[in-house]
Amino acid sequence: MIFITLLNFLACGDKTTEANNFPSCDEVETAVPSDSTTSLGFTPAEVAMSMPLSSTVGLEWADGTVDCLHYSLQLDQDSARDVASTPAEFQGTGPVPTIAVECNDYVAIDGTLMMSTPGGEISQEIDITMIYQQDLGSDEVTAGFGMQSIVLEGTYDPSNGQDDVEYLISVDLNDGLFTGALYMQTTDMMEGGDLAMVMNEMFVEWGTVDAPESCMENNE
């Protein structure tokens, strides 16, 4: 699956300044002790101890091959903070870009995610920040992080020698289900040099298919 985004690079005078001043959110963080209640009604200790910290899920490569993904998630209860998010005052000198920006309060907890496939194609240890938000439609609390840039480890190289490749990861952890994907991002300049085409190609996802029975052997 490939996602394509076109980015306009304005390269002259005040236009560059205007283009860099997009609507954004101001955020204020307040530390929350591990045994205190966050703004979403749970304590950091409860969250860290209630989720499946180590398990195995099914993984599907882009060619349809199904494999295993072993993962372990460690959260630092003492790093929790409530984050109040409000629209920032626009600082640009030109017209305000017509970009919708939602500023929603959330709870953040830092941690480490380790995941690997049995054959070593994926072998990652990533510093992450889990984001907990209240879904406005269902009022349920959702958790995860999206499109974080990483250095791809393991033996699998989806780039096939391409230069200027970036790897991204996204993860959701809701209702006890650990789902996510890895993407390869490439950027190509269009003719004239004022338009860039950014392509995010998903090369593996997990948690959406059943794990083969062999995955569960020797699973801790």
C-alpha positions as a Markdown table, in Angstrom:
| # | Residue | x | y | z |
|---|---|---|---|---|
| 1 | Met | 0.0 | 0.0 | 0.0 |
| 2 | Ile | 1.4 | 3.4 | -1.1 |
| 3 | Phe | 0.4 | 6.8 | 0.3 |
| 4 | Ile | 1.4 | 9.8 | -1.8 |
| 5 | Thr | 1.7 | 13.4 | -0.6 |
| 6 | Leu | 2.5 | 16.4 | -2.7 |
| 7 | Leu | 4.5 | 19.2 | -1.0 |
| 8 | Asn | 4.9 | 22.7 | -2.5 |
| 9 | Phe | 8.3 | 24.2 | -1.8 |
| 10 | Leu | 8.1 | 28.0 | -2.2 |
| 11 | Ala | 11.6 | 29.2 | -2.6 |
| 12 | Cys | 11.6 | 33.0 | -2.8 |
| 13 | Gly | 11.5 | 35.9 | -0.3 |
| 14 | Asp | 8.6 | 36.3 | 2.1 |
| 15 | Lys | 6.7 | 33.3 | 0.6 |
| 16 | Thr | 9.1 | 30.9 | 2.4 |
| 17 | Thr | 8.4 | 32.6 | 5.7 |
| 18 | Glu | 4.7 | 32.5 | 5.1 |
| 19 | Ala | 4.7 | 28.8 | 4.1 |
| 20 | Asn | 6.6 | 27.9 | 7.3 |
| 21 | Asn | 4.0 | 29.5 | 9.6 |
| 22 | Phe | 1.2 | 26.9 | 9.6 |
| 23 | Pro | -1.5 | 26.7 | 12.3 |
| 24 | Ser | -0.3 | 24.6 | 15.3 |
| 25 | Cys | -1.0 | 23.8 | 18.9 |
| 26 | Asp | 0.5 | 25.1 | 22.1 |
| 27 | Glu | 1.1 | 22.4 | 24.7 |
| 28 | Val | 1.6 | 22.6 | 28.4 |
| 29 | Glu | 2.8 | 19.5 | 30.3 |
| 30 | Thr | 2.0 | 18.6 | 33.9 |
| 31 | Ala | 3.8 | 15.7 | 35.5 |
| 32 | Val | 1.6 | 13.0 | 37.0 |
| 33 | Pro | 3.0 | 10.7 | 39.7 |
| 34 | Ser | 2.6 | 7.0 | 38.9 |
| 35 | Asp | -0.1 | 6.4 | 41.6 |
| 36 | Ser | -2.1 | 9.6 | 40.8 |
| 37 | Thr | -5.0 | 9.9 | 38.5 |
| 38 | Thr | -4.4 | 11.5 | 35.1 |
| 39 | Ser | -6.9 | 13.8 | 33.3 |
| 40 | Leu | -8.3 | 10.7 | 31.5 |
| 41 | Gly | -9.2 | 8.9 | 34.8 |
| 42 | Phe | -6.4 | 6.3 | 35.1 |
| 43 | Thr | -3.1 | 6.1 | 36.9 |
| 44 | Pro | 0.1 | 5.5 | 35.1 |
| 45 | Ala | 0.7 | 2.4 | 37.2 |
| 46 | Glu | -2.6 | 0.9 | 36.2 |
| 47 | Val | -1.9 | 1.4 | 32.5 |
| 48 | Ala | 1.6 | 0.0 | 32.7 |
| 49 | Met | 0.4 | -3.1 | 34.5 |
| 50 | Ser | -2.8 | -3.8 | 32.7 |
| 51 | Met | -1.6 | -4.1 | 29.1 |
| 52 | Pro | 0.0 | -7.2 | 27.6 |
| 53 | Leu | 3.7 | -6.2 | 27.9 |
| 54 | Ser | 5.1 | -9.2 | 26.1 |
| 55 | Ser | 3.4 | -11.3 | 23.4 |
| 56 | Thr | 3.4 | -12.6 | 19.8 |
| 57 | Val | 1.1 | -11.5 | 17.0 |
| 58 | Gly | 0.8 | -12.3 | 13.3 |
| 59 | Leu | 2.8 | -10.3 | 10.9 |
| 60 | Glu | 2.1 | -9.9 | 7.1 |
| 61 | Trp | 4.7 | -8.8 | 4.6 |
| 62 | Ala | 3.6 | -6.7 | 1.5 |
| 63 | Asp | 3.8 | -9.9 | -0.7 |
| 64 | Gly | 1.2 | -11.6 | 1.6 |
| 65 | Thr | 3.7 | -13.8 | 3.4 |
| 66 | Val | 2.6 | -14.4 | 7.1 |
| 67 | Asp | 5.2 | -14.5 | 9.9 |
| 68 | Cys | 5.5 | -14.0 | 13.6 |
| 69 | Leu | 6.3 | -10.8 | 15.5 |
| 70 | His | 7.4 | -11.0 | 19.1 |
| 71 | Tyr | 7.2 | -7.8 | 21.0 |
| 72 | Ser | 7.8 | -6.4 | 24.5 |
| 73 | Leu | 6.7 | -3.0 | 25.7 |
| 74 | Gln | 8.1 | -1.4 | 28.8 |
| 75 | Leu | 6.5 | 1.9 | 30.1 |
| 76 | Asp | 8.2 | 4.3 | 32.5 |
| 77 | Gln | 5.4 | 5.0 | 35.0 |
| 78 | Asp | 7.4 | 8.0 | 36.4 |
| 79 | Ser | 7.4 | 9.8 | 33.0 |
| 80 | Ala | 3.7 | 10.3 | 32.8 |
| 81 | Arg | 2.3 | 13.7 | 32.2 |
| 82 | Asp | -1.0 | 15.4 | 31.3 |
| 83 | Val | -0.7 | 17.5 | 28.2 |
| 84 | Ala | -3.1 | 20.4 | 27.7 |
| 85 | Ser | -3.3 | 21.4 | 24.0 |
| 86 | Thr | -4.8 | 24.6 | 22.6 |
| 87 | Pro | -4.7 | 26.3 | 19.3 |
| 88 | Ala | -1.6 | 28.6 | 19.0 |
| 89 | Glu | -1.8 | 32.1 | 17.8 |
| 90 | Phe | -0.9 | 32.3 | 14.1 |
| 91 | Gln | 2.4 | 34.1 | 13.6 |
| 92 | Gly | 2.5 | 34.4 | 9.8 |
| 93 | Thr | 2.5 | 37.7 | 8.0 |
| 94 | Gly | 0.5 | 36.4 | 5.0 |
| 95 | Pro | -2.8 | 34.7 | 4.6 |
| 96 | Val | -3.6 | 31.9 | 7.1 |
| 97 | Pro | -3.3 | 28.5 | 5.4 |
| 98 | Thr | -6.6 | 26.6 | 5.2 |
| 99 | Ile | -5.4 | 23.7 | 7.2 |
| 100 | Ala | -7.6 | 22.2 | 9.9 |
| 101 | Val | -5.7 | 21.6 | 13.1 |
| 102 | Glu | -7.3 | 19.7 | 16.0 |
| 103 | Cys | -5.8 | 20.4 | 19.5 |
| 104 | Asn | -6.9 | 17.7 | 21.9 |
| 105 | Asp | -5.6 | 17.1 | 25.4 |
| 106 | Tyr | -3.8 | 13.8 | 26.0 |
| 107 | Val | -1.7 | 11.8 | 28.4 |
| 108 | Ala | 1.9 | 10.9 | 27.5 |
| 109 | Ile | 4.0 | 8.1 | 28.9 |
| 110 | Asp | 7.5 | 7.3 | 27.7 |
| 111 | Gly | 8.7 | 3.8 | 27.2 |
| 112 | Thr | 10.7 | 1.3 | 25.1 |
| 113 | Leu | 9.3 | -1.0 | 22.4 |
| 114 | Met | 11.3 | -4.1 | 21.4 |
| 115 | Met | 10.1 | -6.3 | 18.5 |
| 116 | Ser | 11.6 | -9.0 | 16.3 |
| 117 | Thr | 10.8 | -11.7 | 13.8 |
| 118 | Pro | 12.2 | -15.2 | 14.4 |
| 119 | Gly | 14.4 | -15.0 | 11.3 |
| 120 | Gly | 15.9 | -11.6 | 12.3 |
| 121 | Glu | 14.4 | -9.7 | 9.4 |
| 122 | Ile | 13.1 | -7.2 | 11.9 |
| 123 | Ser | 15.0 | -6.5 | 15.2 |
| 124 | Gln | 14.0 | -3.2 | 16.7 |
| 125 | Glu | 14.5 | -1.4 | 20.1 |
| 126 | Ile | 12.7 | 1.9 | 19.9 |
| 127 | Asp | 12.3 | 4.7 | 22.4 |
| 128 | Ile | 8.6 | 5.7 | 22.2 |
| 129 | Thr | 6.0 | 8.0 | 23.8 |
| 130 | Met | 2.6 | 6.4 | 24.1 |
| 131 | Ile | -0.2 | 8.9 | 23.6 |
| 132 | Tyr | -3.5 | 8.3 | 25.3 |
| 133 | Gln | -6.5 | 10.2 | 24.1 |
| 134 | Gln | -10.3 | 10.1 | 24.5 |
| 135 | Asp | -12.1 | 9.2 | 21.3 |
| 136 | Leu | -14.7 | 12.0 | 20.7 |
| 137 | Gly | -17.1 | 9.6 | 19.2 |
| 138 | Ser | -17.1 | 6.7 | 21.7 |
| 139 | Asp | -15.5 | 8.4 | 24.7 |
| 140 | Glu | -13.2 | 5.4 | 25.0 |
| 141 | Val | -9.5 | 6.0 | 25.7 |
| 142 | Thr | -7.2 | 5.0 | 22.7 |
| 143 | Ala | -3.5 | 4.5 | 22.8 |
| 144 | Gly | -0.7 | 4.5 | 20.3 |
| 145 | Phe | 1.8 | 6.6 | 18.4 |
| 146 | Gly | 2.0 | 7.3 | 14.7 |
| 147 | Met | 4.6 | 7.8 | 12.0 |
| 148 | Gln | 7.6 | 8.0 | 14.2 |
| 149 | Ser | 10.9 | 8.0 | 12.3 |
| 150 | Ile | 13.3 | 5.1 | 13.1 |
| 151 | Val | 16.5 | 3.5 | 12.0 |
| 152 | Leu | 15.6 | 0.2 | 10.5 |
| 153 | Glu | 17.5 | -2.7 | 12.0 |
| 154 | Gly | 17.4 | -6.4 | 11.2 |
| 155 | Thr | 18.4 | -8.0 | 8.0 |
| 156 | Tyr | 15.4 | -6.9 | 5.8 |
| 157 | Asp | 16.2 | -4.0 | 3.5 |
| 158 | Pro | 13.1 | -2.9 | 1.5 |
| 159 | Ser | 15.0 | 0.0 | -0.2 |
| 160 | Asn | 16.8 | -2.1 | -2.7 |
| 161 | Gly | 19.7 | 0.4 | -2.7 |
| 162 | Gln | 17.7 | 3.5 | -3.0 |
| 163 | Asp | 19.1 | 6.7 | -1.5 |
| 164 | Asp | 17.3 | 9.2 | 0.7 |
| 165 | Val | 15.0 | 6.6 | 2.3 |
| 166 | Glu | 13.4 | 7.2 | 5.7 |
| 167 | Tyr | 11.6 | 4.5 | 7.7 |
| 168 | Leu | 8.5 | 5.2 | 9.8 |
| 169 | Ile | 6.5 | 3.2 | 12.3 |
| 170 | Ser | 3.0 | 3.5 | 13.6 |
| 171 | Val | 1.4 | 1.5 | 16.5 |
| 172 | Asp | -1.9 | 1.2 | 18.2 |
| 173 | Leu | -2.6 | -0.6 | 21.4 |
| 174 | Asn | -6.3 | -0.8 | 22.1 |
| 175 | Asp | -8.5 | -3.4 | 23.7 |
| 176 | Gly | -5.5 | -5.6 | 24.3 |
| 177 | Leu | -4.6 | -5.6 | 20.6 |
| 178 | Phe | -1.2 | -4.6 | 19.4 |
| 179 | Thr | -1.3 | -3.5 | 15.8 |
| 180 | Gly | 0.9 | -1.4 | 13.6 |
| 181 | Ala | 3.0 | -1.1 | 10.5 |
| 182 | Leu | 6.4 | -0.1 | 9.0 |
| 183 | Tyr | 6.7 | 2.2 | 6.1 |
| 184 | Met | 9.4 | 3.3 | 3.7 |
| 185 | Gln | 9.3 | 7.0 | 2.8 |
| 186 | Thr | 10.9 | 8.4 | -0.4 |
| 187 | Thr | 10.9 | 11.9 | -1.8 |
| 188 | Asp | 11.2 | 12.8 | -5.4 |
| 189 | Met | 11.4 | 16.4 | -6.8 |
| 190 | Met | 9.1 | 17.1 | -9.7 |
| 191 | Glu | 10.2 | 18.9 | -12.8 |
| 192 | Gly | 11.0 | 22.5 | -12.0 |
| 193 | Gly | 12.1 | 21.8 | -8.5 |
| 194 | Asp | 9.1 | 23.5 | -6.7 |
| 195 | Leu | 7.0 | 20.4 | -6.0 |
| 196 | Ala | 8.1 | 17.3 | -4.1 |
| 197 | Met | 6.2 | 14.0 | -4.2 |
| 198 | Val | 6.5 | 12.1 | -0.9 |
| 199 | Met | 5.6 | 8.4 | -1.0 |
| 200 | Asn | 4.9 | 6.2 | 2.1 |
| 201 | Glu | 5.0 | 2.6 | 1.1 |
| 202 | Met | 3.9 | 0.1 | 3.8 |
| 203 | Phe | 6.1 | -3.0 | 3.6 |
| 204 | Val | 4.9 | -4.9 | 6.7 |
| 205 | Glu | 2.0 | -4.8 | 9.1 |
| 206 | Trp | 1.1 | -6.8 | 12.2 |
| 207 | Gly | -1.9 | -7.6 | 14.4 |
| 208 | Thr | -4.3 | -7.9 | 11.5 |
| 209 | Val | -3.7 | -11.6 | 10.7 |
| 210 | Asp | -3.6 | -14.7 | 12.9 |
| 211 | Ala | -0.1 | -15.8 | 14.0 |
| 212 | Pro | 1.0 | -19.2 | 12.6 |
| 213 | Glu | 0.9 | -22.0 | 15.3 |
| 214 | Ser | 4.7 | -22.2 | 15.1 |
| 215 | Cys | 4.9 | -18.6 | 16.4 |
| 216 | Met | 3.6 | -19.7 | 19.8 |
| 217 | Glu | 6.4 | -22.2 | 20.3 |
| 218 | Asn | 8.9 | -21.0 | 22.8 |
| 219 | Asn | 6.9 | -17.8 | 23.2 |
| 220 | Glu | 7.5 | -16.2 | 26.5 |
